[in-house]
Amino acid sequence: MNKHDNSRVADEEKALMRRIVHGDEGAFEALYDRYSRLLYSILLSVVKHPPEAQDMLQELFVHIWHQARQFNAERGSVYSWLVTMTRNRAIA
């Protein structure tokens, strides 16, 4: 992926977050489809127990839905925000 593609993806993800803030369930589903496998793999690598990782993933996405306003594009990418939040939940 080149720099232009990375910028386009980042812009798309920021737009998804803005839509989620406004209650757009389609945007939330798109974010879930894009990131659920990655975030699940992070959780599973830490907790080592698939049912627990699945529960944590569900809780994480509920948190994302309710706290989407906390995302600040000036502080980093959607990817970084999600991965950091996932890691913090997994080790807590």
C-alpha positions, 0 to 999 in steps of 0.5 A: 500500500502506498502513501496515497492509499494509506491516506485514503484509508485513514480518511475513510476510517475517520469518516466512519468514526464521525458517522458512529458518533452520530449513531450510524449503525452501518458505519459501526458494522463496517468498522467491526468488519474491518477490525474484529479479526485483528482485535480478536487476535490481539485479545486471544494472544493475551488471554489465551482462552477463546470464549473469554477473548470473544466476550472481551471483543463484544464488550470492546465494541460496545465500548467503542459504540458508546465512546466513539466521541473520545476518538481524536484524529489529531492524536492518532489513527483509528487503527492505533486507537483501537489497537491501544484500547484492545491491548489495554483491555486485554492486560487489565 
